[in-house]
Structures are given as C-alpha cells and as structure tokens.
Amino acid sequence: MNFEEYLIGKKIDGPAFSAAEPALFEVWKKEFEQMHVNSFTVQKLNLINPVRRKYPLKEPVAKVVEKAVEKTPDTPAAPASAPSPAKPGKPVIKPKPKFN
C-alpha cells in the first residue's frame, strides 16, 4: 500500500492535499514510508480528521479504487465468480461422560 492509496482509504483527496499543503504532505508521506500503516494511523489519529474535513474525497471510495486498479495492470484480478466457502453447520455438542 502506498501513501496515495492510504489517503483514498481515509477519504482524503490526495492531489488537493498535496497542492494546498505540500510541506505537510511530504512529511506525512516520508513518515508513512518509514513505518507500518497501523502505527502511522495511531500516530496521526488526531490529525487525520481535520485534514479529511479540509480535503474531502469528491468521488465515492469504490470508484476511486476501481480507477486505481485500472491504472495498475500488474495487479492480478480476483476471479469474479469465485465460489463462496460453505458455511459450517451447527456445531455438534457431545454429552459429558458419566463416571460412576
């Protein structure tokens, strides 16, 4: 996952964010590349919401993700009609053994 995909997941318009605040964008991008996604999210938790409110993603996330997938043909596509795994039935409860 790269920083632009992360911003899409957080519903932040990446190009608008980078154009309006390039210094903050570059700092966040550099920090994102150096740590795990979850660590970055926890560290910037109180800062992500204000940025999301300033630069909201105009399109729904599903459309943006589809466009990102179209741009990267290297990614193998998931089969469209993959059979869903069978749901297990009701669990069998065995009676407790009786000791005399």
WOZIRA-V863600 format. One record per residue. SS is DSSP state (H for helix, E for strand, - for the rest). Layout:
BEGIN
ss=SS
ss=SS
END
This chain:
BEGIN
ss=-
ss=-
ss=H
ss=H
ss=H
ss=H
ss=H
ss=H
ss=H
ss=-
ss=-
ss=E
ss=-
ss=H
ss=H
ss=H
ss=H
ss=H
ss=H
ss=H
ss=-
ss=H
ss=H
ss=H
ss=H
ss=H
ss=H
ss=H
ss=H
ss=H
ss=H
ss=H
ss=H
ss=H
ss=-
ss=-
ss=H
ss=H
ss=H
ss=H
ss=H
ss=H
ss=H
ss=-
ss=H
ss=H
ss=H
ss=H
ss=H
ss=H
ss=H
ss=H
ss=H
ss=H
ss=-
ss=E
ss=-
ss=-
ss=-
ss=-
ss=H
ss=H
ss=H
ss=H
ss=H
ss=H
ss=H
ss=H
ss=H
ss=H
ss=H
ss=-
ss=-
ss=-
ss=-
ss=-
ss=-
ss=-
ss=-
ss=-
ss=-
ss=-
ss=-
ss=-
ss=-
ss=-
ss=-
ss=-
ss=-
ss=-
ss=-
ss=-
ss=-
ss=-
ss=-
ss=-
ss=-
ss=-
ss=-
ss=-
END
